[in-house]
Amino acid sequence: MTGPSLAFSDKLHAEKYRAKGETFRESQLRVASALADNKEHFDALRDILLDQRFLPAGRIQAAIGSTKAITPYNCYVSGTISDSYIEGAGSIMARAREAAATMRQGGGIGYDFSTLRPRGALIKKLSSRSGGPLPFMEIFDAVCRATSSSGHRRGAQMGVLRIDHPDIEEFIRAKQNTHSLTGFNISVAVTDKFMEAVQAGADFPLQFQGEIYRSVDARTLWNTLMRSTYDWAEPGVLFIDTINDRNNLYYCESITATNPCGEQPLPPYGACLLGSFNLVKYLSRPERFGPYVINWEQFYSDIPHVVRAMDNVIDKAKYPLHEQEEEAKMKRRMGLGLTGVANALEAMGAPYGSTYFIELLRIIMGNMRDTAYRASIDLAREKGAFPLYRRDAYTSGRFVSTLSEGVQEYLYRHGIRNSHLLSIAPTGTISLCADNVSSGIEPVFAHNTRRTLIEFDGPVVYDLVDYGVAFLSTRGRTTEEVSVKQHLDVLTVAATHVDSAVSKTCNVPTDIDWDQFKNLYMDAWEAGCKGCTTYRKGGKREAVLVDVDSAPPAIDGTSCEVDPVTGIRSCE
């Protein structure tokens, strides 16, 4: 059988990604046909997609080969917002207009609001005072709520402010409620200088355009940020200097923001194609009752076909804005990742977060990294390197130096087709469409969960069983059974093997020790992670997923309702 076997998964896939009356098989043939270079490529890609060994991001599945005017890109970052309300191409209102056009075609957006002057700053032309970034964020929030994107996908946004912006404390408190900026995730761009000041117990200057407004105690500001995250699961933290230092294109771009889920740090107008290899589909059992192993031959064989197809998306895509198209074609980014990791590795006998689990993940991601880079180099030999490729600068990058020696030598000789190739996305909906495999690199949330799907006759509640339990006879560790250290160990090994970033939520217990909680972020920075996000059960932010064992009974199909298709970060 090809495609999802669960009724919920098939209905969800039909609702989100297929034309009216289109079957799963027809939808995947549509995508394969549109992205194939030749018959051999089509045949291979068809089998990969029908078997759900690779799950293109939902936007790709909905857009490619379709008559809909939607973008196959999940995520973008806004052009730089100039410190002007309406004047100029980069003004706040101009960027809001571009945001509406992008979200209308299905793209989520990240913004850096650090370019806007702080509250109370003089506006000389009007002889008045600025309200600061927060009131202007409300404009983008309203645009998001008012824009219904193609494919019925709710808009998703990421708002970023630098830790040294004078309004940082107001920004940290902005979502300490259930009604403000509901169309946003928010993250603080934390610098190395700030983290060093925290370690030293030093004062830290808050400034805008070189003018120091005031200095604060770094540890007090850090505690303010951590307390908000502890209680409200926001803001997230982006280690912005690490992001730029380890960016393959450090020599030609500066990154100040990410996509809404944080797995794609992107420059102004940047966009990235996403998709995940479904690791459970690469399990094989040589002996009937023996252990599961990875089918490496199949994995290695599939990656080049996927890289070739995803590269073709860049040229076949519809872009909301010309600037986004130009940016994409100059750098040809993509973000290939994994999903079903917890299910697959635990079926192999590796409990989530254990030493064996970490080592297996390291091997799998290292092999995926090198194979994807080699495939992109092969493409460069055939079709040419991405236009902004500069051999000496690119091959001197910190991430490129982690590739195997043979791949580095091959890259130096021939160049590479795509500036970036790897990313770990949260994969919420596509994992549900693959019979509820564990999402991304997250542990299993619960062995039984409750989901609501809005169907023609109204909401219908489904009780879903974890893929590992249902198909692999494996009851893996659930979120609550994974320690804080194990979460961080998984995040760290994943982060070191991707050239973009990782979307992962470190779930922590309600009664976690305060020092242990805030030290998690310090440890993540010291380990070289590009960001960190936590969710504390028992905090003030309501969870998205519902554990059936603890959920109230469904009444008339309306309680326990969850929107499973939003791009907003969740515990998925």
WODA-V354388 format. One record per residue. N is the residue number from 1. PSI is psi in whole degrees, -180 to 180 (* if undefined). Layout:
N	PSI
N	PSI
//
This chain:
1	140
2	150
3	-179
4	143
5	-21
6	139
7	-43
8	-46
9	-42
10	-41
11	-40
12	-44
13	-42
14	-41
15	-39
16	-34
17	-6
18	150
19	162
20	125
21	-4
22	133
23	167
24	-47
25	-45
26	-38
27	-40
28	-33
29	-37
30	-48
31	-47
32	-42
33	-40
34	-26
35	-4
36	142
37	-28
38	180
39	-41
40	-43
41	-42
42	-47
43	-43
44	-45
45	-39
46	-48
47	-39
48	-46
49	-41
50	-35
51	-5
52	34
53	-31
54	133
55	99
56	148
57	154
58	-37
59	-38
60	-46
61	-34
62	-34
63	-43
64	127
65	3
66	160
67	-4
68	144
69	69
70	160
71	143
72	-1
73	129
74	-34
75	148
76	167
77	139
78	156
79	159
80	131
81	117
82	159
83	60
84	139
85	-53
86	-13
87	131
88	158
89	-24
90	15
91	166
92	-47
93	-33
94	-41
95	-34
96	-38
97	-42
98	-37
99	-42
100	-42
101	-38
102	-48
103	-33
104	-30
105	7
106	7
107	135
108	159
109	143
110	150
111	145
112	114
113	9
114	-15
115	-8
116	136
117	152
118	165
119	134
120	-9
121	145
122	133
123	97
124	-41
125	-31
126	-3
127	45
128	-177
129	145
130	148
131	-5
132	176
133	-34
134	-47
135	-33
136	-29
137	-31
138	-29
139	-47
140	-35
141	-42
142	-40
143	-43
144	-47
145	-28
146	-14
147	117
148	111
149	162
150	144
151	12
152	35
153	124
154	140
155	149
156	138
157	153
158	125
159	129
160	139
161	139
162	149
163	-21
164	7
165	138
166	-22
167	19
168	-37
169	-39
170	-40
171	-43
172	-37
173	-5
174	-33
175	28
176	53
177	-176
178	10
179	-15
180	141
181	47
182	-16
183	8
184	143
185	151
186	147
187	149
188	128
189	104
190	131
191	162
192	-39
193	-39
194	-46
195	-38
196	-37
197	-36
198	-46
199	-37
200	-11
201	37
202	168
203	155
204	127
205	137
206	128
207	162
208	124
209	44
210	-10
211	122
212	121
213	-41
214	168
215	148
216	160
217	120
218	-40
219	-35
220	-44
221	-40
222	-44
223	-36
224	-45
225	-46
226	-37
227	-40
228	-43
229	-39
230	-45
231	-39
232	0
233	13
234	153
235	159
236	173
237	128
238	125
239	87
240	-33
241	-38
242	-42
243	-48
244	-37
245	-33
246	15
247	130
248	-28
249	34
250	-25
251	-9
252	7
253	156
254	132
255	131
256	-5
257	171
258	173
259	174
260	-26
261	-4
262	-2
263	-5
264	91
265	127
266	150
267	175
268	132
269	11
270	151
271	156
272	138
273	137
274	153
275	155
276	136
277	130
278	97
279	-29
280	-24
281	-6
282	9
283	141
284	160
285	92
286	-37
287	144
288	-43
289	16
290	-177
291	157
292	148
293	165
294	133
295	85
296	-37
297	-44
298	-43
299	-50
300	-36
301	-36
302	-35
303	-47
304	-37
305	-38
306	-43
307	-44
308	-44
309	-44
310	-36
311	-35
312	-27
313	-39
314	-39
315	-21
316	-6
317	153
318	133
319	134
320	-35
321	147
322	-39
323	-34
324	-40
325	-45
326	-44
327	-46
328	-42
329	-22
330	-25
331	-25
332	47
333	148
334	167
335	90
336	137
337	-158
338	151
339	168
340	18
341	-49
342	-47
343	-46
344	-50
345	-33
346	-32
347	-24
348	1
349	17
350	100
351	142
352	129
353	-6
354	168
355	-41
356	-41
357	-48
358	-42
359	-42
360	-44
361	-40
362	-43
363	-47
364	-47
365	-34
366	-41
367	-40
368	-44
369	-54
370	-38
371	-40
372	-43
373	-41
374	-39
375	-40
376	-33
377	-42
378	-43
379	-38
380	-37
381	-32
382	-42
383	-9
384	152
385	163
386	146
387	-32
388	14
389	128
390	111
391	-56
392	-41
393	-47
394	-46
395	-8
396	-1
397	152
398	-39
399	-42
400	-32
401	-12
402	-11
403	158
404	153
405	-41
406	-40
407	-39
408	-43
409	-41
410	-41
411	-44
412	-36
413	-35
414	-8
415	-174
416	148
417	-32
418	131
419	-36
420	149
421	-16
422	139
423	147
424	108
425	164
426	-23
427	35
428	-60
429	-41
430	-30
431	-36
432	-39
433	-15
434	42
435	33
436	46
437	158
438	139
439	130
440	-128
441	17
442	155
443	168
444	131
445	-50
446	157
447	-22
448	127
449	161
450	132
451	149
452	129
453	127
454	109
455	180
456	-40
457	7
458	-178
459	138
460	130
461	132
462	136
463	120
464	141
465	138
466	142
467	-41
468	-41
469	-45
470	-36
471	-20
472	2
473	41
474	124
475	95
476	169
477	134
478	169
479	-44
480	-14
481	1
482	130
483	163
484	-44
485	-40
486	-41
487	-48
488	-38
489	-42
490	-46
491	-44
492	-46
493	-34
494	-43
495	-35
496	-11
497	9
498	147
499	-11
500	-103
501	-173
502	132
503	111
504	138
505	122
506	99
507	132
508	153
509	157
510	-41
511	25
512	139
513	136
514	-46
515	-38
516	-39
517	-53
518	-28
519	-21
520	-41
521	-40
522	-42
523	-40
524	-42
525	-46
526	-28
527	-5
528	14
529	153
530	-7
531	173
532	140
533	139
534	159
535	124
536	112
537	130
538	-6
539	-169
540	-7
541	125
542	140
543	154
544	-43
545	153
546	124
547	122
548	-39
549	-25
550	2
551	150
552	158
553	147
554	135
555	116
556	30
557	21
558	-18
559	168
560	33
561	134
562	136
563	105
564	4
565	1
566	148
567	-3
568	141
569	141
570	-180
571	6
572	*
//
